[in-house]
């Protein structure tokens, strides 16, 4: 009997849907640490990841891993590839909460809510000197995939202009102008807000360096909801300190977590959240929909329907 192991802690109704999608299979639910690690040697399908139990002899029967994240840089990609294991991401699960995180930060910046919260802690009635609007501003998404497309859709609802940057340069819905990757600096120079949604790959490490921040407008706001490794943190700190850019909203950092004595914590023009951009009370419901769709396709055709990772690209 084919064995499917899920580590997500789905609720009973979600478990029922997954079992119905896999008739005749042995479907096991549990959390890492609660289950016997030897189950990895029996599993053909693994939903989730169990780093502590992944050993040289683990996954002997494993054919497919469904992750719960859009990024896969924390997985042993070369090992999975060498074993011929198909890997799928949770792309499509996170666009709504991540987009709302972006706009929570942007509205806080334009309406100076971050200053108001700090003043409230000290019972200080004090207005900032500069209040702005999003309408008419240019927002550029670097890494315009599913999350970036949703960011662009909401940006247009605010009356903003939108641009995107991605390797292919292909158009995307709600993106007014799309740039190929080799025109990144041109896109940055025209942007009021830059949102990084890039995954971690060898090509993206340190992409936002001193030169890239210098290419932006002095009034620009930089938002990072992709990966911290895409940013040279020292260069970002200098750019914020010296007025090269106006502000930064960081849901991810390099290193992560950011050390408590790092100067970014003390800057008035910085907002930091602890990598919660994709967190939502609807996560498991969306994850169930994705896993059921992929599971049904896998059991009928031998291949999941969505989000198969290209090991050469690392996403």
C-alpha positions in Angstrom: 0.0 0.0 0.0 1.3 3.5 -0.9 2.1 5.6 2.1 1.5 9.4 2.3 2.8 11.3 5.4 1.5 14.8 6.2 3.2 16.9 8.9 1.0 20.0 8.8 -1.4 19.5 11.6 -4.5 19.7 9.4 -7.9 19.7 11.2 -10.2 16.7 11.0 -12.2 18.0 8.0 -9.0 18.8 6.1 -7.7 15.3 6.9 -10.9 13.8 5.5 -10.6 15.7 2.2 -6.9 14.5 1.8 -7.9 10.9 2.6 -10.7 11.1 0.0 -8.2 12.3 -2.6 -6.0 9.2 -2.0 -8.3 6.1 -1.9 -6.5 2.9 -1.2 -3.5 4.7 0.3 -2.1 4.7 3.8 -2.4 8.4 4.8 -0.7 9.3 8.1 -1.0 12.6 9.8 1.2 14.0 12.6 3.7 16.6 13.5 7.5 16.3 13.4 8.6 14.7 16.6 5.3 13.0 17.2 5.7 10.5 14.5 8.3 7.7 14.2 11.1 9.0 12.0 11.2 5.6 10.3 8.0 6.6 8.4 10.2 8.6 6.1 11.7 5.4 4.8 8.2 4.1 4.0 6.6 7.3 2.6 6.1 7.8 -1.1 4.7 11.3 -0.6 5.7 13.7 2.1 3.6 16.8 2.7 5.8 19.1 4.8 9.5 18.8 5.7 11.2 17.0 8.6 14.8 18.2 8.7 15.8 16.4 11.8 14.7 13.1 10.4 16.2 13.5 6.9 19.3 11.2 6.8 21.3 9.4 4.1 18.9 6.4 4.2 15.7 8.4 4.5 13.3 8.7 1.6 14.2 5.4 0.0 10.6 5.1 -1.3 10.0 8.9 -1.5 8.9 10.2 -4.9 7.4 13.6 -4.1 7.7 16.3 -1.4 5.1 19.0 -1.1 6.5 21.9 0.9 4.6 24.5 2.9 6.6 27.5 1.7 7.0 29.3 -1.6 10.8 29.3 -1.2 12.8 26.1 -1.0 16.3 27.3 -0.2 16.3 25.6 3.2 15.9 22.2 1.7 18.7 19.9 0.4 17.9 20.5 -3.2 20.9 18.7 -4.7 20.2 15.6 -2.6 16.5 15.6 -3.6 17.4 16.1 -7.2 20.0 13.3 -7.2 17.3 10.9 -5.8 14.9 11.9 -8.5 12.4 13.3 -6.0 9.8 15.8 -7.3 9.5 18.9 -5.2 6.6 21.3 -5.2 6.2 24.6 -3.5 3.3 26.3 -1.8 3.2 29.1 -4.4 -0.3 30.5 -4.4 -0.9 30.0 -0.7 0.8 33.3 0.4 -0.1 36.1 -2.0 -2.9 37.6 0.0 -1.2 37.8 3.5 2.1 38.9 1.9 0.4 41.6 -0.1 -1.4 42.8 3.0 2.0 42.9 4.8 3.4 45.1 2.0 0.5 47.6 2.2 0.5 47.6 6.0 4.1 48.8 5.8 3.4 51.3 3.0 0.4 52.8 4.7 2.3 53.0 8.0 5.1 54.9 6.1 2.9 57.3 4.2 0.6 58.1 7.2 3.5 58.0 9.7 1.8 55.3 11.8 5.2 53.9 12.8 6.1 57.3 14.4 2.6 57.5 16.0 3.0 54.1 17.6 6.4 55.1 19.0 5.0 58.3 20.3 2.1 56.5 21.9 4.4 54.4 23.9 5.7 57.6 25.5 2.3 59.4 25.7 3.6 62.0 23.3 1.2 64.0 21.1 3.4 64.9 18.2 2.7 65.1 14.5 5.2 64.1 11.8 6.2 66.8 9.3 5.5 64.8 6.1 2.3 62.9 5.2 2.0 61.4 1.7 -0.4 59.5 -0.5 0.1 56.3 -2.5 -2.1 57.4 -5.4 0.0 58.2 -8.4 3.2 56.7 -7.1 5.2 54.1 -9.0 5.5 50.7 -7.3 8.0 48.3 -8.8 8.0 44.6 -7.9 11.3 42.7 -8.3 10.3 39.1 -8.8 6.9 39.5 -10.4 5.4 36.0 -9.8 2.1 35.2 -8.1 2.8 37.3 -5.0 4.1 40.2 -7.1 1.0 40.0 -9.3 -1.3 40.3 -6.3 0.8 43.2 -5.0 0.4 44.9 -8.4 -3.4 44.3 -8.3 -3.9 46.0 -5.0 -1.5 48.8 -6.0 -3.7 49.6 -8.9 -6.7 49.7 -6.6 -4.9 52.5 -4.7 -4.4 54.3 -8.0 -0.7 53.6 -8.2 1.3 52.9 -11.3 3.0 49.5 -11.4 6.1 48.0 -12.9 7.7 44.6 -12.6 11.1 43.0 -13.1 11.6 39.4 -13.9 14.1 37.2 -15.8 11.9 36.6 -18.8 10.4 40.1 -19.1 7.1 38.5 -19.9 4.0 40.7 -19.2 1.9 39.9 -16.2 -1.6 41.0 -15.1 -1.9 44.3 -13.3 1.7 45.2 -14.2 1.8 48.3 -16.4 5.4 47.9 -17.5 7.6 44.8 -17.2 11.4 44.9 -17.4 13.8 42.0 -18.0 16.3 41.4 -15.3 19.1 43.2 -17.2 17.1 46.5 -16.9 16.7 46.4 -13.2 18.6 49.6 -12.5 16.4 51.5 -15.0 13.3 50.3 -13.2 14.7 51.2 -9.8 15.5 54.8 -11.0 11.8 55.3 -11.9 10.3 53.9 -8.7 8.8 55.5 -5.6 8.5 52.1 -3.9 10.5 48.9 -4.6 9.2 45.6 -3.4 11.6 42.6 -3.5 9.9 39.2 -3.8 12.8 37.3 -5.2 13.7 33.8 -3.9 17.1 32.8 -2.7 19.2 31.6 -5.6 22.9 32.1 -6.4 22.0 34.9 -8.8 19.9 36.8 -6.2 22.4 36.8 -3.3 23.5 40.4 -2.6 21.6 41.8 -5.6 20.5 44.9 -3.7 24.0 46.4 -3.0 25.2 49.9 -2.6 24.9 50.5 -6.4 21.3 49.4 -6.5 20.3 51.6 -3.6 22.1 54.5 -5.3 20.1 53.9 -8.4 16.8 54.5 -6.4 15.3 57.9 -5.7 16.2 59.6 -2.4 12.4 59.5 -1.6 12.2 55.7 -2.4 10.9 53.1 0.1 12.3 49.6 -0.1 10.2 46.7 1.0 11.7 43.2 1.4 9.3 40.2 1.6 11.4 37.8 -0.5 14.7 36.7 1.1 17.1 38.5 3.3 20.0 37.2 1.3 19.0 39.4 -1.7 20.2 42.4 0.3 23.6 43.6 1.3 22.6 44.6 4.9 25.6 46.9 5.4 24.8 48.7 2.2 21.1 49.0 3.1 22.1 50.4 6.6 24.4 53.0 5.0 21.8 54.0 2.4 19.2 54.6 5.1 21.6 56.4 7.4 22.9 58.7 4.7 19.5 59.5 3.0 20.3 57.6 -0.2 16.7 56.1 0.2 13.9 57.3 2.5 12.9 54.1 4.3 12.7 50.3 4.5 10.2 47.7 5.5 11.9 44.4 6.2 10.0 41.2 6.8 13.2 39.2 6.1 16.8 40.1 7.0 20.4 38.9 6.6 21.3 37.5 9.0 18.0 36.3 10.4 17.1 36.9 13.1 18.7 40.3 13.0 21.1 40.7 16.0 19.6 42.8 18.8 22.4 45.3 18.6 22.1 45.9 14.9 21.6 49.6 14.0 18.6 48.9 11.8 16.5 48.3 15.0 17.1 51.9 16.1 16.3 53.7 12.9 13.1 55.8 12.7 12.8 55.1 9.0 12.8 51.3 9.3 10.0 48.9 10.1 11.0 45.2 10.9 8.6 42.2 11.2 9.9 38.8 12.1 9.4 36.9 8.8 5.6 36.7 9.2 4.6 38.1 5.8 3.0 34.9 4.8 1.3 34.1 8.1 -2.4 33.8 8.0 -5.3 32.1 9.7 -6.3 30.7 6.3 -3.0 29.0 5.6 -4.1 25.4 6.3 -7.3 25.8 4.3 -5.3 27.0 1.2 -2.7 24.4 1.8 -5.4 21.7 1.8 -6.7 22.9 -1.5 -3.3 22.9 -3.1 -2.3 19.5 -1.7 -5.5 17.8 -2.7 -5.2 19.2 -6.2 -1.6 18.0 -6.5 -2.3 14.7 -4.8 -5.1 13.8 -7.2 -2.9 14.7 -10.2 0.0 12.7 -8.8 -2.0 9.5 -8.1 -3.6 9.6 -11.6 -0.7 10.8 -13.7 2.4 10.3 -11.6 3.0 14.1 -11.6 1.7 16.9 -9.3 -0.4 19.5 -11.1 1.2 22.7 -9.8 4.4 24.4 -8.5 7.1 21.8 -9.6 10.5 23.1 -8.7 13.1 23.5 -11.4 16.2 22.3 -9.7 18.5 24.2 -12.1 16.8 27.5 -11.1 16.3 26.5 -7.4 12.7 27.6 -7.5 
